[in-house]
Amino acid sequence: MSLLMLAAALFIGLTAHLLDAQVPGLRAVEAGVRDGFARVLAVDVDDPRIALVDIDEESLRRIGPWPWPRERLADLAERLLSAQRAALVVFDLVLPEGSARKETTGGARLAALGREGLLVPAQAFDYLARDPRVIAGQPGGALAVPWSGPATSATGHVANFPALSGARCVGNVGFTPDFDGQVRRLELLTEWRGAYYPTLALAALQCARGKSDPTALLDRLRLDVTGRWPIPFGRRPDRYLAVPAASVLQDDALPSLAGRIVLVGSSALGLSDRVATPLSPSTAGVTVHAAALSGLLDVADGRIESAPPAGLAIAWLLLSTLLLWWAIARWQRLRAISAALLGALVGWLVVTAWSLHAGLARPVTPALWSYAWLMGVYLPVEWSTAQARIRARTRLLSRYLARPVLDELLRSEGQDSLVPRHAEISVLIADMEDYTRITAHSTLEEAASLTREFLDCLTRPVLAGRGTLDKYTGDGLVAFWGAPIAPDDHAGRALDAALDIHAAVACFNEARHARGAFPVRVRIGLATGRALVGDLGTPFRSTYTAVGDVINLASRLQEAARGSESDILISRAMAEALPGRHLHSIGAISLRGLSLVEVFAPQGASGKFRNSPDSRDLPP
């Protein structure tokens, strides 16, 4: 199941990488993530290389309604180049044949600026299948070198009047909005009848840098398969230096535009050149071309660090998914899983920010789909399975442990508490002397009552002392300290429980004496040593127990107490572990199956009712 979940997570991530553009849900998430990064990474500083001249409502009111005559547009361009000393003027305006009134020299002046490479006019390609197709004028500005890379094929176009179409650089302002109407990508190159035409920003870069061959730059951009390029919205739209067109035409005082590439466009609502972008639900279309130009200049000037390797995103998807799966499958702790998820997300953020900053068109969200599967499906399944294991472990350990010990064990997340291991433990074995003879002369109800009451005297001190109740042995029990939780004072706790048992049996005998019943004697053996502890049962029945020589020694000490003045006998190893306790040696004795062993006893371990009844006290 675990490996199947890993395979499913990897399959989902890789499928999302391959089908990102084809699946609406994946496409929407991808766009949302990219938009979020764009909003976070956009800076609030001016780009000193670019300025905008805005044909806004105020300019239309002061200069006159649109369309403006070509004479006025020529005045605007010439004033920007001469008086304002702009490096280049770029029109985000298409001036088709017949778009102007009767004019004399305006068109010729614009065409002359275009031929000199001082003015970059615009043309608009169409990408929709229309019937009939929109074709007006002759497009200009096709690449002068062959191109074999990706490009978007156009279905029609609207070009400038013939003289202006012959400009050295002409840029396309047509675009295809994304599924939600936002403009996120531009067709850097458009194919029309075997020729390739640059977008407005790329055409402006060609003229500004005097390069007719942009192929080296295009190779660095790594376009998608359709030739579209994610626009690097590195600045907020209102951070570009913008001046009204009327202020240029009427010689108002203006901030310096010297050396800048000036894009002329319109924010006026009546001219309908407004678009939605990740940074704004409605902004002037010229700001989109400004963002694209700013990004292209950064790449051309080497201000964008090299793009990450092509396989980095896939490599991180595989590595981080494996890490998160391992954390869920093996660690099973929320802290560890949260740390693994945080590490995966931080790595994803770094890879994604690097890729987007470099303008790569690769999908960035596939890893998130893998994480979502692991956290939303695999984690609940694994968590449910783990909880079932914990409940089973709790049911098993609750037979042997006091509730506080069990709670402490669960809080410590001791997932290996049942695994057999060697441990230093202290063992207590207690038994009723002559139980068989006593119950042989009792009724069934009397024997059952005696057994329950006596075992209660033994059990309560063990659990109160946070011991592990191994088993009942008919009229006695076996308990130990040191596993599954290993306190440093396990020998002391075992001795305290033995003394409490001795005191409880004394009280029990007082009550029996008061109602005329004969007393009983408890014998207790205590030993400290190493043992194998854990779940040593079978698939048919689990049992948490301890086995080893220390168990046998405690049992022999319990048996040896029959002939001893003390009801509690302690091994030498336990006595050495209890310095300062009131223990005394009663000498070396021979234990069944063992050699001579030095034995210790606590003070006051023989009571008023030390001896159990002999055969003369028992009824016939």
LOFIGU-354651 format. One record per atom (N, C-alpha, C): residue in one letter; x, y, z. Coordinates in steps of 0.2 Angstrom, whole numbers, plus 2048, in hexadecimal, padded with zeros to 3 digits. Atoms other than C-alpha are relative to their C-alpha. Layout:
% LOFIGU-354651
AXYZ...
END
This chain:
% LOFIGU-354651
M8047FA800M800800800M804806800S7FC7FA7FFS80E80C805S8038027F9L7FD7FF807L81780A7F4L7FB8027FBL8057FE804L80780B7EBL7FE807800M8017F97FEM80481C7F3M8058047FDL7FB7FC803L8158227EEL8008007F8A800800807A81381C7DCA7FA8047FDA8067FC802A8028257DBA802807801A7FE7F97FFA80A8357E2A8048027FAL7FB7FF805L8188347D5L7FC8017F9F804800806F80B8307C7F7FC8077FFI8047FA800I80083F7CCI8058067FEG7FC7FA801G80F84B7CCG8038007F9L7FE800807L8168457BBL7FB8017FBT8067FF805T8058457B3T7FE808800A8017F9800A8028577B9A8058047FCH7FA7FC804H81385C7B1H7FF7FF7F9L801801807L80E8547A1L7FA8037FDL8067FE802L7FC85A7A0L7FE806803D8017F97FDD7FD86B7A8D7FB8047FCA8047FC805A7F6874799A7F97FD7FEQ806803802Q7E9868795Q7FA7FF805V8058027FBV7DF8657A5V7FE807803P8027FA7FDP7D58747ABP802801807G7FF7FF7F9G7D78717BDG807801801L7F97FF7FFL7EA86F7BCL8028077FDR7FE7FA803R7EB87E7B1R7FE806804A8027FB7FCA7E18897BDA805801806V7FC8007FAV7EC8847CCV8078037FEE7FA7FE802E7FC8877C2E8008087FFA8017F9801A7F68987BDA800804806G8017FC7FAG7F189D7CEG807800804V7FA8007FDV8028977D5V8058057FDR7FC7FB803R80B8A17C8R7FE807801D8027FA7FFD8018B07CBD802802807G7FE7FF7F9G8048AF7DEG808802800F7F97FE800F8178AF7DBF8018067FCA7FF7FA803A8168BD7CFA7FE806804R8017FB7FBR80D8C87DCR805801805V7FB7FF7FBV8198C47E9V8078027FEL7F97FE802L8298C67DFL8008077FCA8007FA803A8238D67D6A803805804V7FC7FB7FCV82E8E57DCV7FC8077FFD8027F9800D8298F77DFD8058057FEV7FB7FB802V8378FF7D6V7FF8017F8D8007FE807D8389087C5D8057FD7FCD7FB802805D8419017B6D8038067FCP7FD7FA803P84D90F7B1P8017FF7F8R7FF801807R84E90779FR7FA8027FCI807800803I83B90979BI7FC806803A8057FB7FEA82E91779BA7FA7FF7FCL806800804L81C918796L7FD8077FFV8047FA802V81392578DV7F97FE7FFD8078027FFD800924791D7FC8047FCI8057FC803I7F392A785I7F97FE805D8058017FBD7E792B794D7FA8057FFE8067FC801E7D6934796E802807800E7FE7F9800E7DF94479BE8038027F9S7FD7FE806S7E994478BS7FB8007FAL806800805L7D9940780L7FC807801R8037FA7FFR7D194F789R8048067FER7FC7FA802R7DF95B786R8028007F9I7FD800807I7E5955775I7FA7FF7FBG806802804G7D594E76DG7FF7F9800P8028077FFP7CC93E76BP8047FC7FBW7FD805804W7D392E764W7FC7FE7FAP7F8801802P7D992A756P8038077FFW7FC7FB802W7E6937755W8038007F9P7FD801807P7ED93C744P8077FE801R7F9803800R7FD93573FR805806801E7FB7FA7FEE805947740E801801807R7FF7FF7F9R801948752R8047FA803L7FC8067FEL808936755L8088017FEA7F97FF802A81893B74BA803805805D7FE7FB7FBD81994B756D8027FD807L7FF8037F9L818940766L8077FC7FFA7FA804800A826934760A8068047FFE7FB7FC801E83194275AE802804806R7FF7FC7FAR82F94C76AR8047FB805L7FD8057FCL83493C774L8077FF7FEL7F9801802L84393976AL805806800S7FC7FA800S84994B769S800803807A8017FC7F9A843955778A8027FC806Q8008057FAQ842946784Q8067FC7FFR7FA804801R85193D77CR7FF7F9802A8018077FFA84992C77DA8047FC7FCA7FB804804A85491E777A7FC7FC7FAL804803805L84591676DL7F9801802V8088007FFV83291876BV7FD7FA7FDV804806801V82790976BV7F9802800F8077FF800F81590B765F7FC7FA802D8058067FFD8088FF76DD7FA8027FDL8057FD804L7FD90675FL8017FD7F9V800802807V7F88FF74EV7FD8057FCL8027FB805L7F690B740L7FF7FD7F9P801803807P7EE902732P7FE8057FBE8017FC805E7EB908721E7F9803800G8077FD800G7DC915720G7FE802807S8027FE7F9S7DD918733S801807802A7FF7F97FFA7E292A731A7FC8047FBR8037FC804R7D993972AR8058037FAK7FB7FE805K7E194271BK806804803E7FA7FD7FDE7F3946720E8058017FBT7FB7FE804T80294D718T8077FC801T7FA8027FFT812948720T8017FB806G8008037F9G80D93F731G8037F97FFG7FE807801G80E92D72AG8077FF7FDA7F9801802A81E930721A805801805R7FC7FF7FBR826937730R8017FA805L8008067FCL82192873AL8047FA7FDA7FD805804A82791C72CA808801800A7F97FF800A83892572CA8037FE807L7FE8027F9L83A92373FL8017F8800G800808800G83691073CG8067FE7FDR7FA802804R84390E72FR806801803E7FA7FE7FDE850916739E8017FC807G8008047FAG84C90A748G7FF804806L8017FC7FAL847918753L7F97FF803L8078017FFL834913753L7FF7F97FFV803807801V82D902756V7F9800800P808800801P81B90174FP7FE7F9802A8038077FEA80F8F3754A7FC7FE7FBQ805803805Q8058E774AQ7FD7FA805A8048057FCA7F88DA751A7FF7FA7FCF802807802F7F78C874DF7FB7FD803D8058037FDD7E88BE750D8017F9800Y7FF8077FFY7E88AC756Y7F97FC801L807803800L7D58A8756L7FE7FE7F9A803802807A7CD89E748A7FA8037FFR8067FC802R7C18AA740R7FE7FF7F9D802800807D7B78AA731D7FB8067FEP7F9800803P7BB8B4728P806802804R7FA7FE7FCR7CD8B772ER8018077FFV7FF7F97FFV7D28C8733V8078017FDI7FA7FE803I7E08CE727I8008077FDA8007F9803A7E48E0724A808802800G7FA7FD801G7F48E771DG8067FA800Q7FA805801Q8068DF71BQ804800806P7FC8007FAP80F8DA72BP8078017FEG7F97FE801G8218E072DG8047FD806G7FB8017FAG8308DD738G8017F8801A7FE8077FFA8328CA735A8077FF801L7F98017FFL8428C273BL8037FF7FAA7FC800806A8508C372FA8047FA800V7FC807800V8578B2734V7FC7FB801P8058067FFP8508A1734P7FF7FE807W8028027F9W84789A743W7FD7FA800S803807800S843888747S7FD7FE807G8038017F9G83D88A759G7F9801800P8077FF7FFP82C88B760P7FD8077FEA8037F9801A82089975AA7F87FE7FFT807801800T80D89C75AT7FE8027F9S8037FE807S80489C749S7FA804801A8057FB800A7F98AA745A7FA7FE7FBT805801805T7E88AA73CT7FE8067FDG8017FA804G7E88BC737G804805803H7FC7FB7FDH7EF8CD73BH7FD8077FDV8027F9802V7EC8E073AV807803800A7F97FD801A7FC8E9734A7FF8087FFN8007F9801N8018FB732N7FF8027F9F8017FE807F7FF906723F8077FE7FDP7FA803803P80C900716P807804801A7F97FD7FFA81A90D719A8027FE807L7FE8017F9L81A90A72CL8027F8800S7FF8077FFS81A8F7729S8077FE7FEG7F9801802G82B8F9721G805802806A7FB7FD7FBA8338FF732A8057FA802R7FA8057FER8438F6738R7FD7FB805C8038057FBC83A8EE747C7F9802801V8077FF7FFV8288EB748V7FE7FA805G8028057FBG8208E2757G7F87FE801N8078037FFN8108D775AN7FD802807V8037FF7FAV8048DD767V7FA7FB801G8058057FFG7F88CF765G8027FB805F7FE8057FAF7F78C2773F7FA7FB800T8068057FFT7EC8B3778T7FF800808P8018007F8P7E58B578AP7FF7F9802D8018077FDD7E58A6795D7F97FE801F8078027FFF7D689C79AF7FB804804D8047FB7FBD7D08A97A7D8008077FDG8007F9803G7D38B879BG806804802Q7FA7FC7FEQ7E38BD7A4Q8067FF7FAV7FA800804V7F38C179AV8067FE804R7FA8027FDR8018B77A0R8067FE7FCR7FB802805R80B8B2791R7FF8047F9L8007FD807L8108BA780L8037FC7FBE7FD803806E8138B376FE8068037FEL7FA7FC801L8258B876EL8018007F8L800800807L8258B275CL7FA7FD7FDT806802803T8168B0750T8027FE7F9E7FE802807E8178A6740E7FA8027FCW8057FE805W80D8AD731W8037FF7F9R7FE802807R80F8A5720R8087FF7FFG7F9802800G82089F724G805805802A7FC7FB7FDA8278AE72BA7FF801808Y8018007F9Y82A8B273EY801807802Y8017F97FEY8258C2746Y801801808P7FF8007F8P82B8C8758P7FA804803T8057FC7FCT8208CF765T803807801L7FE7F9800L8218E1769L806801804A7FA7FF7FCA82D8E0777A8077FD7FDL7FA803804L8398D576DL8028047FBA7FE7FB806A8388E175EA804806803A7FD7FA7FDA83C8EF76AA8077FF802L7F98027FEL84B8E6771L8057FF7FAQ7FC801806Q8518E275FQ8038077FEC7FE7F9802C8518F575BC804803805A7FC7FC7FBA8588FB76BA8077FD801R7F98037FFR8678EF76BR8037FF7F9G7FD800806G8698F0758G8017F97FEK7FF807802K8678DD756K7FA7FD7FCS806803804S85D8D5748S7FF7F8801D8018077FFD8608C374ED7FF7FF808P8018027F9P8588BF75FP8007F9802T8018087FFT8598AC75DT8047FE807A7FC8027FAA8678AB76BA7FC802806L8047FE7FAL85C8B5777L7FA7FB801L8068047FFL84D8AA773L8027F9802D7FE8077FDD85789A776D801800807R8008007F9R85A8A0787R7FA801804L8077FF7FDL8488A478BL7FC7F9801R8038077FFR843891789R7F88017FFL8087FF801L831895781L7FD7F9801D804807800D823888783D7FF7FE7F9V801803806V81E87D775V7FD8047FBT8047FC805T81388A76DT8048077FFG7FD7FA801G82089876EG7FE806804R8027FB7FBR8188A177CR805801806W7FB7FF7FBW8228A978AW7FC803806P8037FD7FAP81C8AC79CP803807801I7FE7F97FFI81D8BF79FI803801807P7FE7FF7F9P8288C37ADP7FE807803F8027FA7FDF81E8CF7B7F804802806G7FC7FF7FAG82C8D57C1G7FF807804R8027F97FDR8258E77C5R7F9801800R8077FE800R8148ED7CAR7FF8057FAP8017FC806P80C8F67BBP801807802D8007F87FFD80B9077C4D807802802R7F97FE7FFR81E9067C7R8048037FAY7FD7FE806Y82390A7B5Y7FF808800L8017F8801L82691D7B2L7FC8017FAA8057FF805A8179237A9A7FF807800V8027F9800V8139347A2V7FB8017FBP8057FF804P80493A799P8028027F9A7FE7FE807A80593C786A7FF8077FFA8017F9801A7FE94D787A805805803S7FA7FC7FDS80C953792S8068007FCV7FA800805V81994E785V7FE8047FAL8027FC806L80F956777L800808802Q8017F97FEQ80C966781Q806803804D7FA7FE7FDD81E967788D7FF802807D8007FF7F9D81996679AD8077FD803A7FA8027FCA8279637A7A7FF7F8801L8008087FFL82B9507A7L8067FE803P7F98037FDP8379457B0P8047FD7FAS7FB801806S8469407A5S7FE7F97FDL801806804L842933798L8077FE7FCA7FA800804A854934791A8037F9801G7FD807800G85B92378CG7FB7FA801R8058057FER84B91A790R7FD7FD7F9I805802805I84190F784I7F9802802V8077FE7FEV830917784V7FB7FD7FCL805803803L82190D780L7FA805801V8067FC801V81191777AV7FA7FB800G806804800G80190F77FG7FA804803S8067FD7FES7F0913786S7FD7FD806S8038037FBS7E8911797S7F8802800A8077FD800A7D891A792A7FB7FA7FFL805805801L7C890F794L7FD8007F9G803800806G7C1915784G8047FD7FAL7FC803805L7CF90E77AL8017F8800S8018077FFS7CC8FC781S8067FC7FFD7FA803800D7DE8F8783D8027FE807R7FF8027F9R7DD8F1795R7FF7F8800V8008077FFV7E18DF79AV8017FE807A7FF8037FAA7E18D47A9A8077FC801T7F98037FFT7F28CE7B0T8007FD807P7FF8027F9P7F88C57C0P800805805L7FF7FB7FCL7FC8D57C7L7FA805801S8067FB800S7EC8DF7C3S7FA7FD7FCP806802804P7DA8DB7BDP7FF8047FAS8017FB806S7DB8EA7B1S806805800T7FA7FC801T7EB8F27ABT8008027F9A7FF7FE807A7F08FB79BA8047FB7FDG7FC805803G7F68EF78EG8078017FFV7F97FE801V8068F978CV8047FD806T7FB8037FBT80C8F379DT8027F97FFV7FE807801V80B8E1798V8078007FBH7FA800804H8188E578AH806803803A7FA7FD7FCA8228F0796A8037FA804A7FE8057FBA8238E17A2A8047FB7FBA7FD805804A8288D5793A8078037FEL7FA7FD802L8358E278DL805800806S7FC8007FAS83C8E479FS8037F9801G7FD8077FFG83E8D17A0G8057FE7FAL7FC801805L8468D078FL807803801L7F97FD7FFL8538DD793L8047FD806D7FC8047FBD8578D47A3D8047FA7FEV7FC806802V85B8C479AV8068027FBA7FA7FD805A8658CE78CA806803804D7FA7FD7FCD86F8D7799D8037FB805G7FD8057FBG8728C77A3G7FE802807R8037FE7F9R8688CE7B2R7FC7FA803I8038067FEI85F8BD7B3I8057FB801E7FC8067FFE8698AF7BBE7FE7FA7FBS802806804S86A89F7B1S7FA7FC802A8068047FFA85B8957B0A8027F9804P7FE8067FDP85A8857BBP8007FA7FBP800805805P85E8757B2P7F97FD7FEA807802802A84F86E7A8A7FD7FA804G8038057FCG84D85F7B3G800801807L8007FF7F9L84E8677C4L7FA800803A8068007FDA83C8697C7A7FD7F9800I8028077FFI8398577C3I8047FC805A7FB8037FBA8488517CDA7FD802807W8027FE7F9W84185B7DCW7F97FD801L8078037FFL82F8547D9L8027F9803L7FF8077FFL8368427DAL804800807L7FD8007FAL8428467E9L7FC802806S8047FD7FAS8368507F4S7FA7FB801T8058047FFT8288447F1T8027FA803L7FD8067FDL8338357F6L801802807L7FF7FE7F9L83883F806L7FA800804L8068007FCL82684380BL7FD7F9801W803807800W820831807W8047FD806W7FC8037FBW82F82B812W7FE802807A8027FD7FAA82A837820A7F97FD803I8078027FEI818831820I8007F8802A8008087FFA81C81E81EA8047FE806R7FC8027FBR82A81D82AR800803807W8007FC7FAW82A82B837W7FA800804Q8068007FDQ81882C83AQ7FF805806R8007FB7FBR81A83B845R7FE8077FCL8027FA803L81184C841L8068057FFR7FA7FB800R821856845R8047FE7FAA7FC803805A82B84B839A7FD8017F9I8047FF807I81E84C82BI8008077FES8007F9801S81C85E82DS8078037FEA7F97FE802A82F86182CA8017FE7F9A7FE803807A83085681CA7FC8047FBL8047FC804L821860815L8038077FFL7FD7F9801L829871819L8068007FCG7FA801804G83986B812G7FF7FF7F8A802801807A831865802A7FD8077FDL8037FA803L827876800L8068057FFV7FA7FB801V837881803V8047FE7FAG7FC802806G8408777F6G7FC8027FAW8057FE806W8318797EAW8008087FFL8017F8800L83088C7EEL8078027FCV7F97FE802V84388E7EAV8007FE7F8V800802807V8428847D9V7FB8047FCT8057FC804T83288D7D4T8028077FFA7FE7F9801A83889E7D8A8068017FBW7FA800805W84889A7CEW7FD8007F9S803801807S83E8947BFS7FC8067FEL8047FB802L8328A27BFL8048067FFH7FC7FA801H83F8AF7C1H8048007FAA7FD801807A8488A87B2A7FC8007FAG8057FF806G8388A97A8G7FF7F97FDL802807803L8368967A5L7F97FF800A807801801A82689079FA7FE7F9802R8018067FER82787F7A7R7FA800806P8058007FBP81887A7B3P804800807V7FD8007FAV81C87D7C5V7FD7FD806T8048037FAT80E8757CFT8007F8800P801808800P8108627CBP8027FD807A7FD8037FAA81A85F7DBA7FA801806L8057FF7FBL80B8677E5L7FB7FB800W805806801W7FF85A7DEW8037FA803S7FD8067FDS80B84C7E4S7FF801808Y8007FE7F9Y80C8557F5Y7F87FF803A8078007FEA7F98577F6A7FD7F9800W802807800W7F68447F2W8037FD806L7FD8037FAL80283F800L7FD802806M8037FD7FAM7FB84B80DM7F97FF800G807801800G7E9849808G7FD7F9800V802807801V7E8837804V8047FB804Y7FB8057FDY7F782D80AY800801807L7FF7FE7F8L7F983681BL7FA7FE804P8068027FDP7E7833820P8007F8801V800808800V7E882081BV8067FE805E7FB8027FCE7F981E823E7FF802808W8027FE7F9W7F3828833W7FB7FB803S8058047FES7E481D834S8037F9802T7FC8077FFT7EF80D833T804800806A7FC7FF7FAA7FB814840A7FC800806Q8048007FAQ7ED81884CQ7FD7F9801A8028077FEA7E680684AA8057FC803R7FB8037FDR7F780084ER801802808I7FF7FE7FAI7F880B85DI7FB7FE805R8058027FCR7E7806863R8017F8802A7FF8077FEA7EC7F3862A806800805R7FB8007FBR7FC7F786BR7FE802807T8027FD7FAT7F3801878T7FC7FA804R8038067FDR7E77F287BR8047FB803L7FC8057FDL7F57E687DL804803806L7FD7FE7FAL7FF7F1889L7FC802805S8057FE7FAS7F07F6893S7FF7FA805R8018067FCR7F07E4899R806800805Y7FA8017FCY8017E68A1Y803807803L7FD7FA7FDL8047F98A5L7FA804803A8057FB7FDA7FC8058B0A7FF8067FBR8027FB805R7F38138A7R805806800P7FB7FA800P7FF8218ACP8067FE7FBV7FB802804V80D8168A5V7FE7FF7F8L802801807L803812895L8008077FDD8017F9802D7FF825893D8078037FEE7F97FE801E812829895E8037FD7FAL7FE803806L81681C888L7FE8027FAL8037FE806L80A82287BL8028077FFR7FD7FA801R81083487ER8078007FDS7FA800802S82182F87BS8017FD7F9E801803807E81B82886AE8057FA7FFG7FC806800G82481786EG7FE7FB7FBQ803805805Q82080F85EQ8037F9800D7FD806800D82D802861D8007FC807S8018037F9S8277FD873S7FF7F9800L802807800L8217EC86EL8067FC7FCV7FB804803V8317E7864V8047FD805P7FC8037FBP83B7DB86EP807803800R7F97FD7FFR84B7E2875R8037FD807H7FD8017FAH8577DF883H800806805A8007FA7FBA8557EA893A8027FE807E7FF8017F9E85A7EB8A5E7FA801803I8077FF7FDI84B7E88AFI8017FD807S8018037F9S8467E48C1S7FA7FC801V806805801V83A7D58C3V7FE7FF807L8038027FAL82E7D28D1L7FB7FA7FFI804806801I8267C18D3I7FD7FF807A8038017FAA8197BF8E1A7FB7FA7FFD804806800D80F7B08E6D7FD7FF807M8038017F9M8037AA8F4M8037F9802E7FD8067FDE80B79C8FFE7FA7FB801D8058067FFD80178B8FFD7F98027FDY8067FE803Y7F47928F4Y7FC7FA7FET803806802T7F07808EDT7FC7FD806R8038047FAR7ED7798FFR7FA804803I8057FB7FDI7E3789904I7F97FF7FCT806800804T7D77888F6T7FD7F97FFA803807801A7D57758F6A7FB7FF806H8058017FBH7CB777906H7FB806800S8057FB801S7C1786900S7FB7FF7FBT805801806T7B17878F6T8038047FAL7FE7FC807L7B278E8E4L800807801E8017F97FFE7AB79E8E9E806803805E7FA7FE7FBE7B87A08F8E8068007FCA7FA800803A7C679B8EDA8018067FBA8007FA805A7C17A88DFA801806804S7FF7F97FDS7BF7B68ECS807801803L7FA7FF7FDL7CF7B28F5L8058027FAT7FB7FF805T7D97B28E4T7FF8077FER8017F9802R7D17C28DER803805805E7FE7FB7FBE7D47CB8EEE808800801F7F98007FFF7E67C58F0F8038037FAL7FD7FD806L7EA7C98DEL7FF808800D8017F87FFD7E37DB8E1D805803804C7FB7FD7FCC7EF7DD8EFC8078007FCL7FA800804L7FD7D88E3L8008057FAT8007FC806T7F87E28D4T800807801R8007F97FFR7F47F38DBR807803801P7FA7FD7FFP8057F78E1P8057FF7FAV7FC800806V80D7F18D1V7FE8057FBL8027FB805L8027FC8C6L801807803A7FF7F97FDA80480B8D3A8078017FFG7F97FF800G8178088D2G8028017F8R7FE7FF807R81680A8BFR8037FA7FDG7FD806802G81B7F88BCG7FC7FD7FAT803803806T8177ED8ADT7FE7F9803L8038067FEL80B7DF8B2L8017FA7FAD7FF805806D8127D08A8D7FA7FB800K805805801K8067C28ADK7FE7FE808Y8028037FAY7FC7BA8BBY8027F9800T7FE807800T8017A98C1T7FC7FC805G8058037FCG7F17A38C9G7FF804806D8007FC7F9D7F57A98DBD805805801G7FA7FB7FFG8037B58D7G8008047F9L7FF7FC807L80A7C08C9L8078017FFV7FA7FE802V8197C58C0V8008077FDA8007F9803A81D7D78BDA808803800F7F97FE801F82D7E18B8F8008087FFW7FF7F9801W8337F38B7W8068017FBG7FA7FF804G83F7FA8AAG7FE7FF7F8A802801807A8357F689AA7F8800800P7FD7FC806P82C7FD88FP803806802I7FC7FA7FEI83180D898I8057FE805A7FA8027FCA84280C8A1A802806804P7FE7FB7FBP8438178B0P8067FE803D7F98017FDD8548198B9D7FF7FC806D8008037FAD84D8128C9D7FB7FA800H805805800H8448038C4H8017FB805A7FF8057FAA84C7F88D2A7FC803806G8037FD7FAG8468058DFG7F87FF7FFR807801801R8348048D7R7FE7F9802A8028077FEA8347F18D8A8007FF807L8008017F9L8397F18EAL7FA804804D8067FD7FDD82C7FE8EFD7FA7FD7FFA806804801A81F7F48E6A7FF7FA804A8008067FBA8247E58F0A7FE801807L8027FE7F9L8237EE900L7F9802801D8077FE800D8127F58FCD7FC7F97FFI804807800I80C7E38F7I8007FD807H8008037F9H8127DD908H7FC803805A8047FC7FBA8097EB911A7F97FE7FEA807801802A7F97E8906A7FE7F9803V8028077FEV7F97D590AV7FF800808A8018007F9A7FC7D991DA7F9803802C8077FD7FFC7EC7E491CC7FB7FB7FFF805805802F7E37D6913F7FF7FB805N8008057FAN7E87CA921N7FC803806E8037FD7FAE7E27D692EE7F87FF7FFA807801801A7D17D6926A7FD7F9800R802807800R7D07C3924R8007FE807H8008027F9H7D57C1936H7FA803804A8067FD7FCA7C77CD93CA7FA7FC7FER806804802R7BA7C2933R8027F8801G7FF8067FEG7C27B293AG8037FB7FAA7FD804805A7CB7AC92AA808800801F7F98017FFF7DD7A692AF8048047FBP7FC7FC804P7EB7B1923P8037FC7FBV7FC802806V7F57AF913V807803800R7F97FD800R8077B2910R8028017F8V7FD7FF806V80F7BA901V8077FF800R7F9800801R8207B68FAR8028047FAI7FE7FB806I8297C28EFI8077FF7FFG7F9800802G8397C08E5G8018067FBL7FE7FA804L8427CF8DEL8077FF7FDA7FA801803A8507CF8D1A8018057FBT7FE7FB806T8597DB8C5T8057FD7FCG7FC802805G8617D78B5G7FE8017F9R802800807R8607D68A2R7FB7FB7FEA805805803A8527CE899A7FE8027F9L8037FF807L84A7CD888L7F8802801V8067FD7FEV83A7D8889V7FD8027F9G8047FE806G82C7DB87BG7FA7FC7FFD806805802D81E7D3872D8037FA7FEL7FE807801L8237C1873L7FB7FB7FEG805804801G8137BA86EG8007FD7F8T800803807T80D7B285DT7FA8047FDP8067FD804P8017B884FP7F97FF803F8078027FDF7F37AF859F7FF804806R8017FC7FAR7F67B9869R807803802S7FB7FC7FES8017C786ES801800808T7FE7FF7F9T80A7C887FT806804801Y7FB7FC7FEY8157D5886Y8037FD806T7FD8037FAT8217CC892T808801800A7F98007FFA8337CA898A8037F9801V7FD8077FFV83E7BA897V808801801G7F87FF7FEG8507B789EG8017FD806D7FE8037FAD85A7B18ACD7FD804806V8027FC7FAV8547BF8B7V7F97FE802I8078027FEI8427B98B6I8017F9804N7FF8077FCN8487A78BCN803802807L7FD7FF7FAL8527AF8CAL7FB803805A8057FD7FBA8437B98D1A7FB7FB802S8058057FES8387AA8D0S8037FB805R7FD8057FBR84579F8DAR800804806L8007FC7F9L8467AD8E7L7FA800803Q8068017FDQ8347AD8E9Q7FE7F9803E8018077FDE83479A8ECE804800806A7FC8017FAA84279C8F8A7FE804806A8037FC7FAA8387A8903A7FC7FB804R8048047FCR82E799909R8047FE806G7FC8027FAG83C794915G804806803S7FD7FA7FDS8417A6919S7FC804804E8047FB7FBE83D7B2927E7FD8067FCS8027FA803S83B7BF91AS7FB7FE7FAD804801806D82C7C090DD8038027FAI7FD7FD806I8377C9901I8077FF800L7F9802801L8477C38FAL8028047FAI7FE7FC805I8527CE8EFI8077FD7FES7FA802803S8607CA8E3S806805802R7FA7FB7FER8727D18E6R8008057FBA8007FA805A8717DB8D5A7FB805802M8057FA7FEM8617E48DBM803803806A7FD7FD7FAA8697E78ECA8058057FFE7FB7FB802E8787EF8E4E7FD8067FCA8037FA803A86C7FA8DAA7FC804804L8047FC7FBL8648008EAL804802806P7FC7FD7FBP8718098F4P7FC804805G8047FC7FCG86A811903G7FA7FD803R8068037FDR85B806905R8027FB805H7FF8047FAH8597FC915H8007F87FEL800807802L85E7EB90EL8067FC804H7FB8047FDH8687DD917H8017F97FDS7FF807803S8707CD911S7FE7FB805I8028067FBI8697BD918I8047FA7FEG7FC805802G8777B3910G7FF7FD7FAA800803806A87A7A8902A7FC7FA800I805806800I86C79B8FEI8017FD7FAS800804806S86B78D8F2S7F88017FDL806800803L85D7908E5L7FF7FB7FBR801806805R8557838DAR8028027F9G7FD7FF807G85F7818CAG805805800L7FB7FB7FFL86B78E8D0L8067FF805S7FB8017FBS87B78F8DAS7FF804806L8017FB7FBL87D7988EAL7FF8077FEV8017F9802V8767A98E9V7FF804806E8017FC7FAE8787B78F6E7F98047FFV8067FD800V8677BE8FAV7FF805806F8017FA7FCF8617CE902F7F8800802A8077FF7FEA8517D390BA7FF807803P8017FA7FDP8497E3910P7FE800808Q8028007F9Q8467E8922Q7F9800801G8078007FFG8357E4929G7FC7FC7FBA804803805A8307D891BA7FD7F9803S8048067FDS8297CA927S7FA803804G8067FD7FCG8187CE92EG7FD7FC805K8048047FAK80C7C993CK7FD7FA7FDF803807802F8047BC931F8057FD7FBR7FB802805R8147B6929R7FF7F97FEN801807802N8107A4929N7F97FE7FES806803802S80279C91FS7FE7FA804P8038057FBP7F778F928P8037F97FDD7FE807801D7FE77D929D7FA7FC7FFS805804801S7F476E926S7FB7FF806R8058017FAR7ED76E938R7FB806801D8057FA800D7E577F935D7FB7FF7FBL805801805L7DC779926L7FA7FC802P8068047FFP7CA772927P8017F97FDP7FF807803P7C975F924P7FC8007F9
END
